[in-house]
Amino acid sequence: MHIRTAAAAAAGTLAVLALSAPAAQADTHKGDTAFTSVIFSKSTVYLGVSKGHGLTVTATVKDNSGIKNIYGDKLVSPAGRIAFARSADCTRPSSTTMKCVFTYALDPNGADYENLRNADAGTWHLDAEAAAYDGDYYQLTTSKWMKVKRYARLTATQAGPEPVAKGHALTVTGALTRADWTTGAYAGFGGQHVALQFKKAGSSTYRTVKTVTTDGGGKLRTTVTADSAGTWRWRFAGTGTTGAANAAGDGVALK
């Protein structure tokens, strides 16, 4: 038996994003109603400035009297922006259990009232309430979550001069940018620690040689001593709101 939740019926197929979420609170419940499983199709979503991403959340709820419905089923950003489910496909695997698959769409470049802002990057919580026939309930607010991060880019690594004499200085440059959801463009990411890595010719493994901090515009520049032929690249580990990135490497031969 397929059921449509009250929230999905009200929202229709349009994902509405707003700035009206209350401050995050702890989960609350009454009786034996419980979410036995909440599974996000993606634990982390990375968004650039133009392409949106979809995801699903599968929630299973149980109560001895049976589940009447699941209400709310919305994702809430750190800034309080709300993403309602575009659709909900619910079934009753047993007389005491309801299972729903909620579908969401996150868009950094939608209409003005829909698109994300930089403050929305970070941990998003699932907010939903399961109501049982005997009056018991369970309200999810903060315990089930996922990450939505701004996409990061590193320009191709440039190392020179090429070829370089063994033991001589080699200058390596690059640049780190990340998606700016507020302006709809990529911008330099300053003040970030980025690893300069080297893979010796004939090896398949990179090792970190040093860590360099980006300048205010996200640019990278450092000097190393060329002891072996091989490939140099930059690697950014990411932050709580921004994804990781690897730059294309630049092979350097010795002369």
BELWO-V172549 format. One record per pair of residues at least 24 apart in sequence whose ideal C-beta (glycine too) atoms are under 8 Angstrom apart, sorted by sequence separation. I is the first residue (numbers start at 1). GAP is how many residues later the second one is. D is the distance in Angstrom with one decimal. If there is no record, write none. Layout:
i=I gap=GAP d=D
i=I gap=GAP d=D
//
This chain:
i=35 gap=24 d=6.0
i=36 gap=24 d=5.0
i=123 gap=24 d=6.0
i=124 gap=24 d=5.3
i=152 gap=24 d=6.7
i=153 gap=24 d=5.0
i=172 gap=24 d=6.0
i=190 gap=24 d=5.3
i=196 gap=24 d=8.0
i=229 gap=24 d=5.0
i=35 gap=25 d=7.0
i=36 gap=25 d=6.9
i=67 gap=25 d=7.7
i=122 gap=25 d=7.0
i=152 gap=25 d=7.2
i=153 gap=25 d=7.2
i=189 gap=25 d=6.2
i=190 gap=25 d=6.1
i=191 gap=25 d=7.4
i=206 gap=25 d=8.0
i=229 gap=25 d=4.8
i=35 gap=26 d=5.4
i=36 gap=26 d=5.2
i=66 gap=26 d=8.0
i=122 gap=26 d=7.0
i=152 gap=26 d=4.5
i=188 gap=26 d=7.3
i=190 gap=26 d=4.2
i=192 gap=26 d=7.6
i=194 gap=26 d=5.8
i=196 gap=26 d=6.2
i=198 gap=26 d=8.0
i=226 gap=26 d=6.7
i=228 gap=26 d=7.2
i=34 gap=27 d=7.0
i=73 gap=27 d=7.2
i=121 gap=27 d=6.2
i=122 gap=27 d=7.8
i=151 gap=27 d=6.7
i=152 gap=27 d=7.7
i=190 gap=27 d=6.3
i=201 gap=27 d=6.8
i=203 gap=27 d=7.2
i=206 gap=27 d=6.6
i=208 gap=27 d=7.6
i=33 gap=28 d=6.8
i=34 gap=28 d=5.8
i=57 gap=28 d=7.9
i=70 gap=28 d=6.5
i=120 gap=28 d=6.8
i=121 gap=28 d=5.9
i=150 gap=28 d=4.9
i=151 gap=28 d=4.6
i=188 gap=28 d=7.3
i=190 gap=28 d=5.6
i=196 gap=28 d=7.2
i=200 gap=28 d=5.1
i=201 gap=28 d=4.4
i=226 gap=28 d=6.6
i=33 gap=29 d=7.5
i=34 gap=29 d=7.5
i=66 gap=29 d=5.6
i=67 gap=29 d=7.5
i=69 gap=29 d=7.7
i=73 gap=29 d=4.9
i=75 gap=29 d=5.9
i=121 gap=29 d=5.1
i=150 gap=29 d=4.5
i=188 gap=29 d=4.0
i=189 gap=29 d=4.7
i=200 gap=29 d=7.6
i=201 gap=29 d=4.7
i=206 gap=29 d=7.5
i=32 gap=30 d=8.0
i=33 gap=30 d=4.3
i=66 gap=30 d=5.6
i=67 gap=30 d=6.9
i=70 gap=30 d=5.4
i=150 gap=30 d=7.7
i=188 gap=30 d=2.8
i=198 gap=30 d=7.9
i=200 gap=30 d=4.3
i=201 gap=30 d=7.8
i=32 gap=31 d=5.8
i=65 gap=31 d=7.6
i=67 gap=31 d=3.9
i=150 gap=31 d=6.7
i=187 gap=31 d=7.5
i=188 gap=31 d=6.9
i=199 gap=31 d=5.3
i=31 gap=32 d=7.1
i=32 gap=32 d=5.7
i=64 gap=32 d=5.9
i=98 gap=32 d=7.4
i=116 gap=32 d=7.7
i=118 gap=32 d=7.0
i=198 gap=32 d=5.7
i=199 gap=32 d=4.6
i=60 gap=33 d=7.8
i=63 gap=33 d=6.2
i=153 gap=33 d=6.4
i=198 gap=33 d=7.2
i=33 gap=34 d=7.5
i=62 gap=34 d=5.5
i=198 gap=34 d=5.6
i=199 gap=34 d=7.5
i=62 gap=35 d=4.9
i=81 gap=35 d=7.0
i=197 gap=35 d=7.2
i=61 gap=36 d=7.0
i=62 gap=36 d=8.0
i=81 gap=36 d=7.4
i=196 gap=36 d=6.8
i=197 gap=36 d=5.3
i=60 gap=37 d=6.4
i=61 gap=37 d=5.2
i=152 gap=37 d=6.8
i=196 gap=37 d=7.8
i=197 gap=37 d=7.4
i=60 gap=38 d=7.4
i=61 gap=38 d=7.8
i=79 gap=38 d=6.6
i=176 gap=38 d=5.1
i=196 gap=38 d=6.1
i=197 gap=38 d=5.5
i=60 gap=39 d=4.6
i=61 gap=39 d=8.0
i=77 gap=39 d=7.6
i=81 gap=39 d=5.1
i=175 gap=39 d=7.7
i=195 gap=39 d=7.1
i=59 gap=40 d=7.3
i=60 gap=40 d=8.0
i=79 gap=40 d=3.9
i=154 gap=40 d=7.5
i=194 gap=40 d=5.3
i=195 gap=40 d=4.6
i=58 gap=41 d=7.0
i=59 gap=41 d=5.3
i=78 gap=41 d=6.8
i=79 gap=41 d=5.0
i=83 gap=41 d=7.8
i=177 gap=41 d=5.5
i=194 gap=41 d=6.9
i=195 gap=41 d=7.6
i=58 gap=42 d=7.3
i=77 gap=42 d=7.7
i=78 gap=42 d=6.6
i=106 gap=42 d=6.3
i=175 gap=42 d=7.7
i=176 gap=42 d=4.6
i=194 gap=42 d=5.0
i=195 gap=42 d=7.3
i=58 gap=43 d=5.0
i=59 gap=43 d=7.1
i=77 gap=43 d=3.9
i=78 gap=43 d=7.4
i=175 gap=43 d=5.3
i=57 gap=44 d=7.5
i=58 gap=44 d=7.7
i=78 gap=44 d=4.3
i=175 gap=44 d=5.0
i=176 gap=44 d=6.7
i=192 gap=44 d=6.6
i=193 gap=44 d=7.8
i=56 gap=45 d=5.5
i=57 gap=45 d=4.7
i=77 gap=45 d=7.3
i=78 gap=45 d=6.1
i=174 gap=45 d=7.6
i=175 gap=45 d=6.3
i=56 gap=46 d=6.4
i=78 gap=46 d=7.5
i=173 gap=46 d=7.4
i=174 gap=46 d=4.3
i=56 gap=47 d=5.3
i=57 gap=47 d=7.1
i=77 gap=47 d=5.4
i=173 gap=47 d=6.1
i=192 gap=47 d=7.6
i=55 gap=48 d=7.8
i=56 gap=48 d=7.3
i=76 gap=48 d=6.4
i=172 gap=48 d=7.7
i=173 gap=48 d=4.9
i=54 gap=49 d=6.6
i=55 gap=49 d=5.4
i=75 gap=49 d=4.9
i=76 gap=49 d=5.2
i=172 gap=49 d=7.4
i=54 gap=50 d=6.7
i=75 gap=50 d=7.2
i=171 gap=50 d=7.1
i=172 gap=50 d=5.7
i=199 gap=50 d=7.0
i=201 gap=50 d=8.0
i=54 gap=51 d=5.0
i=55 gap=51 d=7.3
i=75 gap=51 d=6.1
i=76 gap=51 d=5.2
i=171 gap=51 d=7.5
i=172 gap=51 d=7.5
i=24 gap=52 d=7.4
i=53 gap=52 d=7.4
i=54 gap=52 d=7.7
i=74 gap=52 d=7.7
i=75 gap=52 d=7.4
i=171 gap=52 d=5.3
i=172 gap=52 d=6.4
i=52 gap=53 d=5.6
i=53 gap=53 d=5.5
i=73 gap=53 d=7.7
i=74 gap=53 d=5.2
i=170 gap=53 d=6.9
i=189 gap=53 d=7.0
i=52 gap=54 d=6.0
i=73 gap=54 d=8.0
i=74 gap=54 d=7.2
i=169 gap=54 d=5.2
i=170 gap=54 d=5.3
i=21 gap=55 d=4.6
i=52 gap=55 d=3.6
i=72 gap=55 d=5.5
i=73 gap=55 d=4.6
i=169 gap=55 d=7.4
i=170 gap=55 d=7.1
i=21 gap=56 d=7.8
i=52 gap=56 d=6.9
i=72 gap=56 d=4.5
i=169 gap=56 d=6.5
i=170 gap=56 d=4.4
i=23 gap=57 d=7.9
i=51 gap=57 d=7.9
i=52 gap=57 d=7.3
i=71 gap=57 d=6.9
i=72 gap=57 d=5.2
i=168 gap=57 d=7.4
i=169 gap=57 d=7.4
i=22 gap=58 d=7.8
i=50 gap=58 d=7.2
i=51 gap=58 d=7.8
i=52 gap=58 d=7.1
i=70 gap=58 d=5.7
i=71 gap=58 d=4.7
i=167 gap=58 d=6.4
i=168 gap=58 d=5.8
i=176 gap=58 d=7.6
i=21 gap=59 d=4.0
i=47 gap=59 d=6.4
i=49 gap=59 d=5.7
i=50 gap=59 d=5.0
i=70 gap=59 d=7.0
i=71 gap=59 d=7.9
i=167 gap=59 d=7.0
i=19 gap=60 d=7.1
i=20 gap=60 d=7.1
i=21 gap=60 d=7.0
i=48 gap=60 d=6.8
i=49 gap=60 d=6.2
i=70 gap=60 d=5.1
i=71 gap=60 d=6.6
i=121 gap=60 d=7.5
i=166 gap=60 d=6.3
i=167 gap=60 d=6.8
i=172 gap=60 d=5.4
i=174 gap=60 d=4.6
i=176 gap=60 d=5.8
i=19 gap=61 d=5.6
i=21 gap=61 d=5.1
i=36 gap=61 d=7.7
i=45 gap=61 d=6.0
i=47 gap=61 d=4.8
i=69 gap=61 d=7.8
i=70 gap=61 d=7.7
i=120 gap=61 d=7.0
i=165 gap=61 d=7.4
i=166 gap=61 d=6.6
i=19 gap=62 d=5.6
i=20 gap=62 d=6.5
i=69 gap=62 d=5.7
i=118 gap=62 d=6.4
i=164 gap=62 d=4.4
i=166 gap=62 d=8.0
i=170 gap=62 d=7.7
i=172 gap=62 d=7.9
i=6 gap=63 d=5.8
i=7 gap=63 d=7.8
i=18 gap=63 d=6.8
i=19 gap=63 d=7.8
i=67 gap=63 d=5.9
i=68 gap=63 d=4.7
i=118 gap=63 d=5.3
i=5 gap=64 d=5.9
i=7 gap=64 d=5.5
i=17 gap=64 d=5.5
i=18 gap=64 d=5.1
i=67 gap=64 d=7.2
i=68 gap=64 d=6.2
i=117 gap=64 d=5.6
i=118 gap=64 d=5.0
i=178 gap=64 d=5.1
i=5 gap=65 d=5.2
i=6 gap=65 d=5.5
i=7 gap=65 d=5.5
i=8 gap=65 d=6.8
i=17 gap=65 d=6.3
i=67 gap=65 d=5.8
i=68 gap=65 d=5.3
i=116 gap=65 d=4.5
i=117 gap=65 d=5.1
i=178 gap=65 d=8.0
i=3 gap=66 d=7.4
i=5 gap=66 d=6.6
i=7 gap=66 d=5.1
i=16 gap=66 d=7.4
i=17 gap=66 d=5.6
i=66 gap=66 d=6.6
i=67 gap=66 d=7.6
i=115 gap=66 d=6.8
i=7 gap=67 d=7.2
i=16 gap=67 d=8.0
i=59 gap=67 d=7.6
i=63 gap=67 d=7.5
i=65 gap=67 d=5.1
i=66 gap=67 d=4.9
i=5 gap=68 d=6.0
i=15 gap=68 d=5.9
i=16 gap=68 d=5.2
i=65 gap=68 d=4.4
i=15 gap=69 d=6.0
i=47 gap=69 d=6.9
i=57 gap=69 d=5.9
i=59 gap=69 d=6.6
i=61 gap=69 d=4.1
i=63 gap=69 d=3.7
i=65 gap=69 d=3.8
i=115 gap=69 d=7.9
i=176 gap=69 d=7.2
i=15 gap=70 d=7.6
i=63 gap=70 d=7.5
i=64 gap=70 d=7.7
i=15 gap=71 d=4.8
i=59 gap=71 d=8.0
i=63 gap=71 d=7.2
i=65 gap=71 d=7.1
i=75 gap=71 d=7.8
i=77 gap=71 d=7.0
i=108 gap=71 d=6.8
i=14 gap=72 d=7.1
i=11 gap=73 d=4.5
i=13 gap=73 d=5.5
i=63 gap=73 d=5.6
i=108 gap=73 d=4.6
i=159 gap=73 d=4.6
i=174 gap=73 d=5.6
i=11 gap=74 d=6.7
i=13 gap=74 d=6.3
i=11 gap=75 d=7.6
i=109 gap=75 d=6.0
i=157 gap=75 d=5.5
i=108 gap=76 d=7.5
i=157 gap=76 d=4.9
i=7 gap=77 d=6.8
i=8 gap=77 d=5.5
i=61 gap=77 d=7.0
i=157 gap=77 d=5.5
i=7 gap=78 d=6.8
i=172 gap=78 d=7.8
i=8 gap=79 d=6.0
i=5 gap=80 d=7.8
i=8 gap=80 d=3.7
i=154 gap=80 d=5.1
i=7 gap=81 d=7.3
i=154 gap=81 d=7.8
i=154 gap=82 d=6.0
i=170 gap=82 d=6.5
i=5 gap=83 d=4.6
i=4 gap=84 d=6.0
i=152 gap=84 d=5.9
i=5 gap=85 d=6.1
i=4 gap=86 d=6.8
i=40 gap=86 d=8.0
i=152 gap=86 d=6.6
i=2 gap=87 d=6.5
i=3 gap=87 d=4.2
i=2 gap=88 d=6.5
i=3 gap=88 d=7.2
i=38 gap=88 d=6.4
i=162 gap=88 d=8.0
i=164 gap=88 d=6.1
i=166 gap=88 d=4.9
i=2 gap=89 d=5.9
i=3 gap=89 d=7.2
i=15 gap=89 d=6.5
i=149 gap=89 d=7.2
i=163 gap=89 d=6.9
i=164 gap=89 d=7.9
i=165 gap=89 d=7.0
i=1 gap=90 d=6.4
i=15 gap=90 d=4.8
i=17 gap=90 d=8.0
i=152 gap=90 d=5.2
i=157 gap=90 d=4.7
i=162 gap=90 d=5.4
i=163 gap=90 d=4.3
i=164 gap=90 d=6.4
i=165 gap=90 d=5.7
i=1 gap=91 d=5.5
i=55 gap=91 d=7.7
i=150 gap=91 d=6.1
i=151 gap=91 d=8.0
i=152 gap=91 d=5.0
i=154 gap=91 d=4.6
i=156 gap=91 d=6.0
i=157 gap=91 d=6.4
i=159 gap=91 d=4.5
i=162 gap=91 d=6.8
i=163 gap=91 d=6.0
i=164 gap=91 d=6.9
i=15 gap=92 d=7.7
i=149 gap=92 d=5.9
i=150 gap=92 d=4.8
i=151 gap=92 d=5.6
i=152 gap=92 d=6.8
i=153 gap=92 d=5.8
i=154 gap=92 d=6.7
i=155 gap=92 d=6.5
i=156 gap=92 d=4.2
i=157 gap=92 d=5.6
i=158 gap=92 d=5.9
i=160 gap=92 d=7.9
i=163 gap=92 d=4.0
i=17 gap=93 d=7.4
i=147 gap=93 d=7.9
i=149 gap=93 d=5.7
i=150 gap=93 d=6.9
i=152 gap=93 d=4.2
i=154 gap=93 d=3.7
i=157 gap=93 d=4.4
i=159 gap=93 d=5.1
i=8 gap=94 d=7.6
i=149 gap=94 d=4.7
i=156 gap=94 d=7.0
i=3 gap=95 d=7.4
i=5 gap=95 d=6.4
i=18 gap=95 d=7.3
i=35 gap=95 d=6.5
i=17 gap=96 d=6.9
i=17 gap=97 d=4.7
i=33 gap=97 d=5.6
i=16 gap=98 d=7.5
i=17 gap=98 d=7.6
i=33 gap=98 d=7.6
i=15 gap=99 d=7.4
i=17 gap=99 d=7.5
i=33 gap=99 d=4.7
i=32 gap=100 d=7.9
i=24 gap=101 d=6.4
i=31 gap=101 d=6.8
i=45 gap=101 d=7.1
i=47 gap=101 d=6.7
i=38 gap=102 d=7.4
i=44 gap=102 d=6.7
i=45 gap=102 d=7.2
i=47 gap=102 d=7.4
i=49 gap=102 d=7.9
i=31 gap=103 d=6.9
i=33 gap=103 d=4.2
i=35 gap=103 d=6.0
i=43 gap=103 d=5.7
i=44 gap=103 d=4.2
i=45 gap=103 d=5.0
i=46 gap=103 d=5.3
i=47 gap=103 d=6.7
i=48 gap=103 d=4.3
i=31 gap=104 d=7.4
i=32 gap=104 d=6.1
i=33 gap=104 d=5.5
i=34 gap=104 d=5.8
i=40 gap=104 d=7.9
i=42 gap=104 d=6.8
i=43 gap=104 d=6.7
i=44 gap=104 d=7.5
i=45 gap=104 d=7.2
i=46 gap=104 d=7.7
i=47 gap=104 d=6.0
i=30 gap=105 d=7.4
i=31 gap=105 d=2.9
i=33 gap=105 d=4.4
i=35 gap=105 d=6.2
i=44 gap=105 d=6.1
i=46 gap=105 d=4.9
i=21 gap=106 d=7.5
i=30 gap=106 d=5.1
i=31 gap=106 d=7.5
i=38 gap=106 d=4.4
i=40 gap=106 d=4.6
i=29 gap=107 d=7.7
i=30 gap=107 d=5.4
i=29 gap=108 d=6.5
i=30 gap=108 d=7.9
i=29 gap=109 d=4.2
i=35 gap=109 d=7.4
i=28 gap=110 d=7.8
i=29 gap=110 d=6.6
i=27 gap=111 d=7.2
i=28 gap=111 d=4.7
i=27 gap=112 d=6.2
i=27 gap=113 d=5.7
i=28 gap=113 d=7.5
i=27 gap=114 d=5.5
i=26 gap=115 d=6.5
i=27 gap=115 d=6.7
i=25 gap=116 d=5.0
i=26 gap=116 d=6.3
i=27 gap=116 d=5.1
i=24 gap=117 d=6.1
i=25 gap=117 d=6.9
i=123 gap=117 d=7.9
i=24 gap=118 d=5.0
i=122 gap=118 d=6.0
i=122 gap=119 d=5.0
i=121 gap=120 d=3.7
i=121 gap=121 d=7.1
i=49 gap=130 d=4.8
i=48 gap=131 d=4.8
i=49 gap=131 d=7.0
i=47 gap=132 d=6.4
i=49 gap=132 d=6.8
i=47 gap=134 d=7.2
i=50 gap=134 d=7.7
i=49 gap=135 d=5.1
i=49 gap=136 d=6.0
i=49 gap=137 d=6.6
i=48 gap=138 d=7.8
i=46 gap=197 d=4.5
i=44 gap=199 d=7.7
//
